[in-house]
């Protein structure tokens, strides 16, 4: 493909007639590339559909972005009048299905300590687990009203997770 590029990143997102992304021989591919570049970094806010967690007047901040077959979800909950049962989880946004993966979640016992747990994306849900040291090995256990600590007002759980979607 013989074309010139005028050096502006803006032309990748909004190509000119002589941009390298507008070759008539590859019009469909270039449209898809341009569409992907335009959405890269665009985050969509959402309110999770929770199981085993009643947010009450908690301050929730959740968003996701999709790039090709990857979804990134970030979230933060500041508890205030909330109640948590064993195994809080929420549905993956946008009706997507995840290929299982996990990462670290931060759980703040306000004014006391930071704890780290696991946030796990599996098929249609994102779940939380606490890390407990027991004997020689570290084990995972469902987050609950008392694990990894007794949750109260001003406690926080936050995370970012990325995973493949199908």
Secondary structure, 3 states (H helix, E strand, C coil): CCCCCCCCCHHHHCCCCCCCCCCHHHHHHHHHHHHHHHHCCCCEECCCCEEEEECCCCEEEEEEEEECCEEEEEEEEECCCCEEEEEEEEECHHHCCEEEEEEEEEEEECCCEEEEEEEEEEECEEEEEEEEEECCEEEEEECECCECCCCCCCCEEEEEEEEEEC
